[in-house]
Amino acid sequence: MTDAPLCRATGLVKEFPTGRRGLLGKAQTFRAVDDVSLEVHRGETLALVGESGSGKSTTARLVARLMDADAGRVEIEGQDVSALSGRALHGFRGSVQVIFQDPFSSLNPRHTVERIVTAPLAYQGKRIPGGARAFTRNLMERVGLNPDFSNRLPSQFSGGQAQRIGIARALAVSPKLVICDEAVSALDVSVQAQVINLLRELQAEEGFGYLFIAHDLAVVRQIATRVAVMSRGKVVETGARDQVFEDPQHEYTRALLAAVPRIEPEWDARRRAAEERRRTATAQTEATR
């Protein structure tokens, strides 16, 4: 991991209208993302976690420019991409790709795998290396799919296989940052493990960074390098994975971890030990006052 971040988001704000008006007739808004700043480095996975409605998916969409922020900026390799449009925005799309939660709703049901995988290149007006068929077959092999099925429709695949098609589509333009928006939450546990292993392998090969949006902390523990915790639109804690899981500093993070079924005995024991050290240190501080 290098010092210069691949992606840096600074002071992101996003508000949505509530449909209500205040006493003076002013339209009221709900602030879904409130001054959020985060960094993703090359070759690392930053997991953005929090309960439903915490603002993590909205933050991901702001970083991907799927929606525009009301304030703040997003930089990719030092370039401010917050106000890009036209050709420049098309170029940005090649740097950042998204893998969505439900592959069947994010894949066009009328298009074959070949057309789905090559669509990002066609959108950007880029030549398809070696031709569409060979290019698609190669990507299908890389993500563990039978290349002979390149002319099939998404409905002819299982959920895990369809998600691999989504991953292949994201890889087609050789992105620098891949945003996984609850990318494994809709899959069975055994299939989750397969997709997580695939994501790890691809990252090791390509060196891109992941912004991994999730609410399942067991999954986060498997894949994350660092963790950022969101609550009510704000990032309340950021740290290395082991530090956040073993010695969380914010009360919301502690509550979030306490609500999760026991992941592994040794992790739970280390967390209890860290909590005991924190209580002892607090008691000693109060005794000296």
Long-range contacts (C-beta under 8 A, 24 or more apart in sequence): 1-41, 1-42, 1-43, 1-44, 1-225, 2-41, 2-42, 4-41, 4-77, 4-78, 5-39, 5-40, 5-41, 5-75, 6-40, 6-41, 6-42, 6-76, 6-77, 6-176, 6-177, 6-208, 6-209, 7-39, 7-40, 7-63, 7-74, 7-75, 7-76, 7-96, 7-177, 7-209, 7-211, 8-37, 8-38, 8-39, 8-74, 8-75, 9-36, 9-37, 9-38, 9-39, 9-59, 9-62, 9-63, 9-72, 9-73, 9-74, 9-75, 10-37, 10-72, 10-73, 10-74, 10-75, 11-35, 11-36, 11-37, 11-71, 11-72, 11-73, 12-36, 12-37, 12-59, 12-62, 12-63, 12-69, 12-71, 12-72, 12-73, 12-74, 13-69, 13-70, 13-71, 13-72, 14-55, 14-58, 14-62, 14-67, 14-69, 14-70, 15-70, 31-233, 32-58, 32-233, 33-58, 33-59, 33-62, 33-69, 33-233, 34-232, 34-233, 34-234, 35-72, 35-234, 36-72, 36-230, 36-233, 36-234, 36-235, 37-72, 37-235, 38-211, 38-228, 38-235, 38-238, 40-177, 40-209, 40-210, 40-211, 41-209, 42-176, 42-207, 42-208, 42-209, 43-203, 43-207, 43-208, 43-209, 44-209, 44-210, 44-225, 44-226, 45-203, 45-209, 45-210, 45-212, 45-223, 45-224, 45-225, 45-226, 46-209, 46-210, 46-211, 46-212, 46-224, 46-225, 46-226, 46-227, 46-228, 47-212, 47-213, 47-214, 47-220, 47-223, 47-224, 47-226, 47-227, 47-228, 47-241, 48-211, 48-212, 48-213, 48-214, 48-228, 48-230, 49-214, 49-215, 49-217, 49-220, 49-227, 49-228, 49-229, 49-230, 49-256, 50-215, 50-229, 50-230, 50-231, 50-256, 51-215, 51-231, 51-256, 52-215, 54-230, 54-231, 54-232, 54-233, 55-230, 55-232, 55-233, 55-234, 56-213, 56-215, 56-230, 57-181, 57-182, 57-213, 59-213, 59-230, 60-98, 60-179, 60-181, 60-211, 60-213, 61-181, 63-96, 63-177, 63-179, 63-211, 64-96, 64-98, 64-179, 65-89, 65-92, 65-93, 65-96, 66-98, 76-176, 76-177, 77-176, 90-123, 90-124, 90-125, 91-124, 93-120, 93-123, 93-124, 93-173, 94-120, 94-124, 94-126, 94-173, 94-174, 94-175, 95-175, 95-176, 95-177, 96-175, 96-176, 96-177, 96-178, 96-179, 97-169, 97-170, 97-171, 97-173, 97-175, 97-177, 97-178, 97-179, 98-170, 98-178, 98-179, 98-180, 98-181, 99-163, 99-166, 99-167, 99-170, 99-178, 99-179, 99-180, 99-181, 99-183, 100-166, 100-181, 100-182, 100-183, 101-181, 101-182, 101-183, 101-185, 101-186, 102-186, 103-154, 103-159, 103-162, 103-163, 103-165, 103-166, 103-186, 104-154, 104-155, 104-159, 104-162, 106-166, 107-154, 107-162, 107-165, 107-166, 107-169, 108-154, 109-153, 109-154, 109-155, 110-153, 111-153, 111-154, 112-150, 112-151, 112-152, 112-153, 113-140, 113-145, 113-149, 113-150, 113-151, 113-152, 113-153, 113-154, 113-165, 113-168, 114-150, 114-151, 116-154, 116-165, 116-169, 117-150, 117-165, 117-168, 117-169, 117-172, 118-172, 119-169, 120-169, 120-172, 120-173, 121-172, 121-173, 124-173, 126-173, 135-172, 136-168, 139-168, 139-171, 139-172, 140-168, 142-168, 142-171, 142-202, 143-167, 143-168, 143-171, 143-198, 143-202, 144-194, 144-198, 158-191, 159-186, 159-187, 159-188, 159-191, 160-187, 160-188, 160-191, 160-194, 160-195, 163-187, 163-195, 164-195, 164-198, 167-195, 167-198, 167-199, 167-202, 171-202, 171-206, 174-206, 175-208, 176-208, 176-209, 177-208, 177-209, 177-210, 177-211, 178-208, 178-209, 178-210, 178-211, 179-210, 179-211, 179-213, 180-210, 180-211, 180-212, 180-213, 180-214, 181-213, 182-213, 182-214, 182-215, 183-212, 183-213, 184-214, 184-216, 184-219, 185-214, 185-215, 185-216, 185-219, 192-219, 193-222, 196-222, 196-223, 199-223, 217-245, 217-256, 217-257, 217-260, 217-263, 218-260, 218-263, 221-245, 221-263, 221-267, 229-253, 229-256, 245-271, 246-270, 246-271, 246-274, 247-271, 247-274, 247-278
